[in-house]
Amino acid sequence: YFPWYKMKVLIISSNSDRAGVPIHIKHLVTDYVPDIDYVMVFGGNGPITQDLQSSSHRVYCCPSLRSKISIRDDLLSFHYLLRLVKSECPDVIHVHSAKAALLGRLVAIISGKAIVYTVHGWGWRGLGPLMASLIYSIEGIMSLLPKQRYIFVAKNIVREFPLIPYYWKLFPSRCEIIPNGI
């Protein structure tokens, strides 16, 4: 431990409206751990982005980073995030939302960075069976990545992905339930 060193964490979220995940991120960076250098990228310039830009944190907007699946926008977002990781050199990439998790983990693979995925809900909820199966399968593959940790904001989220209990048994140090508000 070096007292002069500040860990740099890049937080990625696909939206910045006044909703659950962006508000969670705002509280995370403004109310907790002051000895971490937070850098954030949001999909859009919503109210949370504006709130955080008025503070001392570095906040980036990636307009192509959206929850909706779009090959063109997703490739643009991936390229943007890859460049941002190269320029900011974070120690950890902390992702929130299914799209941010997918793109952030791909960037982490290429850049060799550690990844933390705070799961607020799964990306397959509310999708048709074909798309839900595809997203579910991708998450199953991505869950095997090294240098990855999961934080679940509720116990029921763990139950919604049947592979997680097996994953938890294989890698107990990689999973944690931290309910919102704690």
N, C-alpha and C positions, 0 to 999 in steps of 0.2 A: 504494500500500500504506500503510495506516494501522496502526501498531503497537498502537493502543488498540482497534482494531475486531476483534471476533470474528465470523467467519462463522457463521451459524446454519443448521444442516442438520436437516431433519425426515426421519427414517428411518421407513419404513412396512414392516411385515411382517405377514403374515396369521396367523402362529403364534408361540408363545413357548416351545415345549417344548425339551428339550435335544437338538436336532437340528441339521443342517447350517447352515441359514440363520440361525436365532437365535444359534447359537454364533458364527458369522461376525460378526454384528452386535455381539455382546458384545465380541469381540476388537477389532473396529474402533473402538468408542468408548472402550474402556478401555486398549488397548495402543498406540494410534497418535495422531497429531495432537492434542496437548493444547490447541491454540489455536483449536479449533472448538467452538462451543456446540451440542451434540447434543441434540435432542429426539426421542423415539421414541414410536411408537404400534404396539402389537401387538394382534393379534386374540386376546384372552384373557389371563388372568392366570397364565401358566405359570411354571416355575422361572426362566427367563431374565428375564422381567419382574420377578420378585421380586428376583433378584440385582441388576439394574440400579437398581431403586427404592431399594435400600439404599446405592447410591452417590450422588454429587451430581447425577446426570442427571435430567432431567424425563422421566418415562415415563407414557404414557397407555395405557389399555386400551379397546379397542373390541370388545365381545363379538360384535357382528354381523359383524365382519371375519373371514371364514373362507374357506378355499380352495374349498369347495363352492359351486356356483352356486345362488343363491336371490335372486330379484328383490327381494323384500321386504328381506332382510338387506343386499343390495348397495346398495339405495337408502338404507337407514339408515346404512351405512358411508360412502357418498359424502357424505351430509349431514354426518355427524360430522367427516370429514376436511376438508371445506370450511370448517366452523366453526373447526376447529383451525388451519388455515392462516391464516384471518383473524385469529385471536387471537394466534398465535405469530409470524406474519410471517417465515417462514424465507426465506433467500436461495436455498436449493436444496431440492428434494424428492428424496430418495434412496429408491428403491423396491426391494424384494426380493420375489420371488414373482410369479406371473402375475396373481393377483387384485389384489395391492397395486399392481402396475404399471398395470393397466387403470384402477383407481380413482384412483390418484395422478396419472396423466397427464391424466385428465379434470379433476381439480382444478387441475392446473398450467395447463391451457388457460384455464380460467375466471379463475384468479388471476394469470396472466402470469408464473409462476415457472419457473425452469430445473429440468430433471428429469434425474436419473441413474438408469438402470435397471441394476442388477447382476443379470445373468442367471445363475442357478444351474442352470436347466433350463427347458424350455419347457412352457407350460400345456396343450398338446395331447397330451402323452405319456400313454398309457394310456386315452385316451378313444375312444369309438366314432367311426366315420368322419364322421358328420354333425357331431357336436359338435367334433371335431378340426378339421374344415374351417372351421367358424365361428370358432373361436379363432385358427386360423392366419390367416384373412382379417382379423380384427380387428387382430392383431399387425402384419400387412402395412400396414394403414392407419395404425396408431399409429406405426410406424417413420418415417413421413414428417414427424412433428411437428417444428417448429423448437424451439430451446433444449433439445434432448434429447441425451443421451450414453448409450452402452452400455458396460458393463464385462462381459466374459465371464470366467467363472472357469475355463474350459478351452477348448482349441481345438475339441474335438468338438461343443461347443454351437453354435459358428458354423456347422459343417457341417450341423447338424440343421435349420437354417432357410435354405433356398436363396436367399432374397431378401437375406440379410445380405451375402454377397460383393459383390453389385451396390450395395447401400447403402454398403458400405465404400469402394467405388471412387468413388461420388458424394460421400460425406462422410467422408473418411479421418480427420479430426480428431474425429469423433464416436464412434469405436469403439476399444476397447482390450481386449487379452487380458491379464488379470492372474491367473495361476493362484493358487488357494487356497494359503495358506502363504507367500506372498511379500509 
